[in-house]
């Protein structure tokens, strides 16, 4: 302790917004402790550190250069959906806390936390509860500080959830008289480990100012002077915390593996959904794959010698002696009824070469293919007369690729056999609708 110093024992702690239990938790760590609800009525030079709740990291930075700052709890929405904010701050020159109105999902403990020895503490006290809102701040912060971020979202425009924000220079911050500032910014949930975070902050500040943060201020909390009961209780707590940290680490690794599996499945999913998005030859190939999966024999008509150089149907689908000619079309907009003439023309050519009419004509259409399938309009909704004539004169049927997708889902879910799927399509007339069952 500086021999010239006269005043209250150090560190001199000023606490704002803490509960009675929290006050008692940090009392052994403080040389002296003052509790207040009126910050503007105190003399900042009489205090070494401010512990403040429901605040932003820069609040009172010009007055208290060392602060442990706990954020306001995340804002919520009322029944009308409006955001409820605990306080309204109009100063836009500094970084303010942001509430993420979205379920908590993926977070990463940063290397700085490991380097500073608080990785386990961060995992135990700062991780947002899955499915709940949470608060953080955007980086880089304003006014400028060096940033030692402990926990961050895994998003492109990520929020920092916890960290040390410091400024130390011979030049004052812009629009401020002070040249040193150090704030430990934590989410409100970290108050559950207030004592540990306070010890951590004091140990960091002790390196630069051992007079203000002497070792003997924490002697009552030191294991050296603990009773057997305290030592046993502290050991039990440490073992629990270490086990919980290992459990969370294992859960994070497992979740990362599951997320990677989802990404890998997503690549296959794009191919699975291709009958809802493709057009041209790609769509023909996708539709052929679905019919193949139902057990039909499917032939690309362009590959038939008799169709060389001629534009006929896209596919020939057969089930034993039963044959359907299939025209496949994809559109950015709606389907076109005159395409029915193309498949009926193919029927005439087939009859001339085979000596018989096909058993059915299918017009497979992927209309409004760039839109959400659930919001697409019904293909040829205003041309029911054309479809009726198509069915009566040619055993024709329009098959929307959405219905084909749903039929495949029913087969894959085991709710229909492939034999039943083929029978469904062979019996279809005018406009095919898949059976009710698994939703696409």
N, C-alpha and C positions, 0 to 999 in steps of 0.2 A: 504494500500500500504506500502511495506517495506520502512522504513525511509531512508535506505541506498541506495535505488535504484535511479539511475539517467539515464534517457534515454527517449525514445518515450513513449507516453501513451500506456497502456496495456489494452487488449491483442494486441500484435504486430503481425499483420496478413500479411503473404506473400501469394499473389495470383498468380497462374499460369494458363493460359488458359481460364479464365472467360471472358464473354462478358461484354460490357460496362454496360448493364442493370443489370447483375449479380453483378458487382462491386458496383453499387449504392444500390443494395438491401442489401448487407452486410456492407456497410460503417457505418451505424448507430450502428452496433454491435461491431465494432472494435475500440480500442483506437487509433490505427494508422494502416495505410494500405499501403502496398507497392505492386505494380504490376510489374511483370517481365516476360520475356520470356527466360531468361538465368539463370537458377537455380545455375549453377556452378560458377557464378560470384558474388554471394551474400555471406554474412557471416551468417551462420545458427544461431549463438548465439545471433544475433540481432533480432530474430523473435521467438515468442511463439508458433505459429501454421502455418502450411503450408496447404493451400487449393489448390489442384492440380486436373486437369482434364486429362483424357486419360492416366491413370496410373494404376499400380498394388499397392497393399497395402504396399509392402515392398520397393517400390521405395524411395530412399533418407532416409530410416529409420535410418541409422547411423548418419544422420546429423540433421534431424528434428524429434524429438521424439513424437510430436503431429501433426497428419495430418488428414485432411478430404480429402479422395481420391475418385474421381469419375472415374469409369472404362471407358475405350475406348468404343465407341458404338459397338454393336455386329458386327463381321465380316460378310460380305456378299459373295455371289458367283457371278462370272461374267457370261457372256453368255455361256462360254465353260464349266461351272460347277466348275471351280477352285475357291478355297477359297481365298478371298481378305482380307488380314490382314493389318491393318493400320501401324503397325510397327513390326519389327522382333527383338525378344529379345532372346539372346543365353544363358543367365544365367539360368542354370537348377537346381541350388541349392536352389531356392526359388519357392514358389507357384506362378503360373501365371494365369491370367484370361483365361477362356475357353469360346468359343462361342458354344452355343447349336444350331446346324443347324437342327431345328425341330420346328414345330408350338408350341407356348406356350400353355400349357394346365393346369396342376394341380400344385398349389403351396400352401404351408401352412405357415401362419404367426406363428412364434415360440413363446413359452411361455416367452422367454427373452424380446421380444418386448412389451408384456403386462406388464411385471414386471418393465420395464424401462419407461413405459408411452408413447411409440411411436407406438402402434399397429395401431391406426388410420392413423398416418403419413406414416407408411409402406404401408398400403393398398392404400393410395391415391397417393403415389409417386414412389413405387418400383415394383408394379405388372407389369410383362411383358404384352405387348399388345397381346391378343389372335391371334394366327396365325403368329406371328412375331418371328424372331430369338432373342436370348437374351444371355447375358454374365453372368458368375458367376465364382466361384472358388471351387476347391475340398478341403475337409477337411479330416484329420487334415492338417493345413497349415505348410509349412516349410519356414523359421525357425520357431520353436515352438512359439506359442502364446496361451494364453487362448482365447477361442472363445465364443462370445456372438452373436449367429446367430439370425437375425430378420426374415429372409424369406428364405425358402428352397423349392426346387423341391420335388414333391412326386414321386421320382424314386428310384430304388435300389441304383444306383450309382449317388446320387444326387449332384447337385451344390448348394452351398450357394449363394444367390443373394445379401444379404446385411447383415452387422453386424459390431460389434466392435471387433477388434483383438488387444490384449494387452499383454505386457510382463513387469513384475515388480519384480525385484529380486536384491539381493545384488551381484549376479553373472552376468557378461555380457553374452549376447547371444554369441553362438559359432561364432568365426571369427569376433567379433565386440567388440568395446570398451565401448558401452553403456549398461546400465542395465535397462532402462525404455523405453518403446515404446507403443504408443497408436494410433491406426489408425481406423477411421470410414470409412469403405469401402462401397460404394454405387454404384448402376448402374447409367449409364449416364442419364437415364430418371429422376432420383431423383433431378437433377439440377432444375427442375421446382418448387421445394420446397426448394431451397437453403437456404433461410433465416431461415426456421423452423429447418432444420438440423443443421445449424450453431449454433443457440440458444441452441439446445439440446446438441451438443458436448461441447460448452462452459460451460454449466451448469454442465456437468459431470466432466470436468477438473477442474472446480472451487472448487469442493469438496476437491481435493488434493492440489490445488495451488490457493488459493483465491487471492494472490497478482498478479499473472499473468492474472487472469480472474475476475477482480472486477465487482461487480454488476453495478456500475455506468457507465460501458462501454456501456450498452444497454438502458440507460435511455430514449433515444429518441423513442425507440420502445416499451416502457412500457405503459400500459393502464393508469397508474396514471398520466402521463404527456401528454396524447393524447388530440387532439382537438375533439369536438363533431363529426365532419365529419369522423375523423380517427376511433373513437370508433364505430360509426355506420357501417363503411365499414368493420372493423375487425369483428364485430359481424355477419354481413351478410356472410362474408367468412367462419367464424367458423360454422355457421348454415348450410351452403352449404356443407362444408367438413364432418360434422357429418351426414347429410342426405345421402351424397354419400357413406360414410363408412357403414351406415346401409343398403343401397341398395346393396352394394357389398357383405356384410355379408349374406343378404337374398338370393342373387343370388348364393353364394357359397353353402349355405345350400340346395337350390333347385337343384343345379348341383350335389351335393353329393347324393341326393335322386334319381336323374335320373341315375347317374352312378351305384348306387346300383341296380336299376331296370334293367340296361343293364347286370350287372353281373348275376342277377337272371334269366334273359332271356337266358343268355349264357348257363346255365345248361340245360334248355329245348332245346336250339339250338343243343347241343351235341346229344341229343336223336333224334332230327329232322334230323340230318345229319348222323345218324347211318347207313343208307343204302349205304352211301358212304365210310364208314370206317370199318364196321363189317365183320366178316366171321363166318362160322360154324352156330351153332344153333341161335346165336344172330342175324346174318344176316337174317336167315329164319324168325325169329320173327319180324324183322323190315319190311321185304318185306310183310309179312302177314298183318301187320298193315296198310300198304299203300293200299293194295287191299281191305281190310275191309273198309277203308275210301272212296273208290270209290263205295261202295255198292255191291260188290261181296259177295257171300257166300264162305268163305274160310275154309278149313279143313286141319289140320295137318295130313298128310297121315300116319305117324307112329302111330297115335292113332287109326286107323281103324283096327277092329278085323282081317280082311282078310290079313292085311299086317304085323301082329305080327311076329317078328323074321325075316322079309324079308326087304331087302333094295329096296324100290321103289322110286317113286318121293317124293319130300319134301312136296308139297302142292297140293290140289285139289281146283281149283277155278271154281265156277259155277255161272251162271246168268240165272235163270230159268232152262230149260233143257240143256242149253249149258254148256259144261265142258272142262276145260283145265287142263292138268297135268303140274306141274311146278317143275323144278329142279333149285335150288338156290346155287350158288357157289361164294366164295370170294377168291381172290388170291393176294399174295404180288407182283406177276409178271403178265404175260399175261394169258388170258383164254386158255383152252385146248379143241381142237375140239373133242377129243375122249369122252369128257363128254356128247356130243350129243347122243352117243350110250346108255348111262345110261337112258336118258329120253325116247329114242325110245324103249328100253327094257321094261320100265314101261308101255309104250303104249300097247305093246303086252300082258302083264299080265292083264292090265285093260280090254282089249277086250275079253280075255278068261273068266274073271270073270263076266263082265257086259253084254256080248253079243253084244257089239257095240264098235266102236273106239271112242276115245276122239275127241272132235271137234278141239282141238288145243294142241300143245306142246310148252311150253315156257321154254327157257333156260335163266334164269335171272343171270347175271354175274356182279360181282363187282371186276373188274380187276385193278391191280396197285393201290390197295386200300390205300397204304401209301403215295401216291403222290397227289399233287394238282389236284383235279378233272378237272380243266380247262386245264391241261397239259398232261393228260393221253392219251396214244395211243388208237386208236379204237380197240375194242375187235375183235379178229380173222380177222384182216384187210386183211390178205393174204389168207384167206380160204373162199372166197366168193362162190366157187363151192360147198363146203360142206354145206354152209348155203342155197344155192339154192336147193340142193338135199333134205335138211331137210324140206324146205318149200313145195316142190312139192310132196314129198312122205308121209309127216306126218302133213301137215298144221303147220309146226314148225316155231318158231320165236326166235331170240336172242334179249333179252331186257337188255340193259346196265342200271345199277342202276342210272346212271346220267340222262338218258332219263326218267326213272320212277320218279326221283326227280323233274325234270322240269315239267312233267305232273301234279304232285301233286301241284306244285307252281301255275300252271295255274288254277287249280280247286280252290285253296285257294284264289286266286286273283279275283275269280268270272269271269274269262275269258272263262272257260269251266264249264259245269255242270257235276255232277257225271255220269249222263246218257251218256253224250258225251265222258267222259273219258273211260267208259267201252266199248263203241262202238269203240273208237280208238284202244284199245288193242285187242278186238275181231277180228278186221279187219286186224291186223298187220300180216306181213308175211316176213320171211327171217331175216330182221333186222329192229327193230322198231326205228323210229325217232319221237320225240314229235313235236307238232305243234310249229311254231314260235310264240313268245309272251313274257311273262315275262321271263327274264333271271334268271337262278338259281344263 
